[in-house]
């Protein structure tokens, strides 16, 4: 059974062996989720990322970051 977190994740990030060898990408694109993190790590803004990858919506990018935050918080503070 899929929980709400998994459902949220599947609506934002997708992994398919036929798309970039299974690297997680934003749903409906070929843009790896990792690319967003790489941009932010390099000091670029979300706006710069979105300008460079117009196939990713602002909502998708923010949802992916929120899901990453949830995962890290859950990992750091297991129930």
C-alpha positions in Angstrom: 0.0 0.0 0.0 1.3 3.5 -0.9 1.3 6.0 2.0 0.7 9.7 1.5 4.5 10.5 1.4 5.1 8.0 -1.3 2.1 9.3 -3.3 3.5 12.8 -3.0 6.9 11.7 -4.1 5.5 9.8 -7.1 3.7 12.9 -8.3 6.9 15.0 -8.3 9.8 12.6 -9.0 9.8 9.6 -11.2 12.4 6.8 -11.9 12.2 4.7 -15.1 15.0 2.5 -16.4 14.2 3.8 -19.9 14.7 7.5 -18.9 18.3 8.4 -18.1 19.0 4.8 -16.9 16.6 5.2 -14.0 18.0 8.4 -12.5 15.1 10.1 -10.6 13.7 12.9 -12.8 10.9 15.4 -12.4 7.7 13.9 -13.6 7.0 14.7 -17.3 10.6 15.8 -17.9 14.1 14.4 -18.4 15.5 16.8 -15.8 17.2 14.9 -12.9 16.1 15.9 -9.4 19.8 16.0 -8.5 20.2 18.9 -10.9 18.1 21.1 -8.7 20.2 20.2 -5.7 23.4 20.8 -7.7 22.2 24.3 -8.7 21.3 25.2 -5.1 24.6 23.8 -3.8 26.5 26.0 -6.3 24.7 29.0 -4.9 22.3 29.5 -7.8 18.7 30.6 -7.0 15.6 28.6 -7.7 14.8 31.2 -10.3 18.1 30.4 -12.2 17.3 26.7 -12.1 13.7 27.3 -13.4 15.0 29.6 -16.2 17.5 26.9 -17.3 14.9 24.1 -17.1 11.5 25.5 -18.1 10.0 22.0 -18.3 10.1 21.9 -14.5 7.4 23.9 -12.9 8.0 26.1 -9.8 5.4 23.9 -8.0 7.4 20.7 -8.9 10.7 22.2 -7.7 9.2 23.4 -4.4 7.4 20.1 -3.8 10.6 18.2 -4.4 12.5 20.3 -1.9 9.7 19.9 0.7 9.8 16.2 0.2 13.6 16.1 0.6 13.2 18.2 3.8 10.6 15.7 5.1 12.9 12.7 4.3 15.9 14.4 6.1 13.8 15.4 9.1 12.3 11.9 9.4 15.8 10.3 9.1 17.3 12.7 11.7 14.4 12.3 14.1 13.1 8.7 13.7 9.7 8.2 15.4 
